Amino acid sequence: MNKSLDVRALTILGLMTALLILFSFTPIGTIPIGPLSITLNVIPVAVAAIALGPVGGLIMGCVFGILSFLQCIGIGIPSGMGATLFGINPFLAFIQRFVPRALDGFLVGLIFRALEKKPGPRIACFLSGFCSAFLNTLLFMSALLLLFGNTDYVQGLMENKGSHNFLVFTVMFVGINAVVEMVVCTVVSGFVGSALYHAKILPLQFTKRS
């Protein structure tokens, strides 16, 4: 990879990391609603995955996961659910917060690369934005039930929603939060990615140096 691509790739990663930190440490990126929050943090992950593919998405997903875990211990915007899960099992709380976000970025990068040629980069940007928010919710809730499903806390949440079916509980629990995240991430990531293509900043990708 030549030096110009190095600089552009690192610049995008730096900007997206700064945006994630801003979203995580200020109210700008988090809108609390009950035990969950509408988060804009998936947007920098999606943009990095679009710009840099699976590796870039993975890197930004890991940053998101670390910042999400820090919220469990009161660093950044506090997470009530995260604090409760941390109190139950700190190690599993880290896994539940970190792994879904890392996987999300990696998978969205793969999805964008698969769709980049057909139906085309601009449509792929919007679809990747949607997938970033959708997978974030799906993976987050799957990890929650897999790692903490038998705890009194999660069982209480399920009883409160009146369902022990995974899909039904997930839909009822995340509700409008997930829908808003998907719409916002789809629109913003789509337009940002399209603008980067129009400006001929993209495509970028990590390759081995010759």
Backbone hydrogen bonds, N-H to C=O, Kabsch-Sander energy under -0.5 kcal/mol:
donor,donor_aa,acceptor,acceptor_aa,energy
6,D,2,N,-2.1
7,V,3,K,-2.6
8,R,4,S,-2.2
9,A,5,L,-3.0
10,L,6,D,-2.6
11,T,7,V,-2.3
12,I,8,R,-2.2
13,L,9,A,-2.4
14,G,10,L,-2.6
15,L,11,T,-2.6
16,M,12,I,-2.6
17,T,13,L,-2.3
18,A,14,G,-2.3
19,L,15,L,-2.2
20,L,16,M,-2.3
21,I,17,T,-2.5
22,L,18,A,-2.3
23,F,19,L,-2.7
24,S,20,L,-2.3
25,F,21,I,-2.1
26,T,22,L,-1.0
29,G,23,F,-0.5
29,G,26,T,-0.9
30,T,27,P,-0.8
31,I,38,I,-2.6
33,I,36,L,-2.6
36,L,33,I,-1.3
38,I,31,I,-2.7
39,T,37,S,-0.7
40,L,29,G,-2.4
43,I,40,L,-1.8
45,V,41,N,-1.0
46,A,42,V,-2.4
47,V,43,I,-2.6
48,A,44,P,-2.3
49,A,45,V,-2.2
50,I,46,A,-2.4
51,A,47,V,-2.7
52,L,48,A,-2.8
53,G,49,A,-1.6
56,G,52,L,-1.0
57,G,53,G,-2.7
58,L,54,P,-2.6
59,I,55,V,-2.5
60,M,56,G,-2.3
61,G,57,G,-2.4
62,C,58,L,-2.4
63,V,59,I,-1.9
64,F,60,M,-2.4
65,G,61,G,-2.5
66,I,62,C,-2.4
67,L,63,V,-2.4
68,S,64,F,-2.5
69,F,65,G,-2.1
70,L,66,I,-2.2
71,Q,67,L,-1.2
72,C,68,S,-0.5
72,C,69,F,-1.5
73,I,69,F,-0.6
73,I,70,L,-1.0
74,G,71,Q,-1.2
75,I,70,L,-2.5
76,G,74,G,-0.7
77,I,24,S,-2.6
79,S,71,Q,-1.5
80,G,78,P,-0.5
81,M,35,P,-0.6
83,A,79,S,-2.6
84,T,80,G,-1.8
85,L,81,M,-2.7
86,F,82,G,-2.5
87,G,83,A,-1.9
88,I,84,T,-1.3
89,N,85,L,-2.7
93,A,89,N,-2.3
94,F,90,P,-1.9
95,I,91,F,-2.1
96,Q,92,L,-2.8
97,R,93,A,-1.7
98,F,94,F,-3.0
99,V,95,I,-1.6
102,A,98,F,-2.2
103,L,99,V,-2.8
104,D,100,P,-2.2
105,G,101,R,-2.0
106,F,102,A,-2.0
107,L,103,L,-3.0
108,V,104,D,-2.4
109,G,105,G,-1.8
110,L,106,F,-1.7
111,I,107,L,-2.6
112,F,108,V,-2.7
113,R,109,G,-2.1
114,A,110,L,-2.1
115,L,111,I,-1.7
116,E,112,F,-1.4
120,G,115,L,-1.7
124,A,120,G,-2.4
125,C,121,P,-1.8
126,F,122,R,-1.4
127,L,123,I,-2.5
128,S,124,A,-2.5
129,G,125,C,-2.0
130,F,126,F,-2.1
131,C,127,L,-2.5
132,S,128,S,-2.3
133,A,129,G,-1.6
134,F,130,F,-2.7
135,L,131,C,-3.1
136,N,132,S,-1.8
137,T,133,A,-1.9
138,L,134,F,-2.6
139,L,135,L,-3.1
140,F,136,N,-2.0
141,M,137,T,-2.5
142,S,138,L,-2.2
143,A,139,L,-2.5
144,L,140,F,-2.0
145,L,141,M,-2.3
146,L,142,S,-2.5
147,L,143,A,-2.6
148,F,144,L,-2.2
149,G,145,L,-1.2
151,T,148,F,-1.7
155,Q,151,T,-2.5
156,G,152,D,-2.2
157,L,153,Y,-1.8
158,M,154,V,-2.4
159,E,155,Q,-2.4
160,N,156,G,-2.2
161,K,157,L,-1.4
162,G,158,M,-0.7
162,G,159,E,-0.6
163,S,158,M,-2.0
169,F,165,N,-3.1
170,T,166,F,-2.6
171,V,167,L,-2.4
172,M,168,V,-2.5
173,F,169,F,-2.8
174,V,170,T,-2.6
175,G,171,V,-1.8
177,N,174,V,-1.6
178,A,174,V,-0.7
179,V,175,G,-1.3
180,V,176,I,-2.7
181,E,177,N,-2.3
182,M,178,A,-2.6
183,V,179,V,-2.3
184,V,180,V,-2.8
185,C,181,E,-2.8
186,T,182,M,-2.2
187,V,183,V,-2.4
188,V,184,V,-2.8
189,S,185,C,-2.1
190,G,186,T,-1.8
191,F,187,V,-2.3
192,V,188,V,-2.8
193,G,189,S,-2.7
194,S,190,G,-2.2
195,A,191,F,-2.3
196,L,192,V,-2.3
197,Y,193,G,-1.9
198,H,194,S,-2.7
199,A,195,A,-2.2
200,K,197,Y,-1.7
201,I,196,L,-2.7
202,L,196,L,-1.2
204,L,51,A,-1.0
206,F,52,L,-0.6
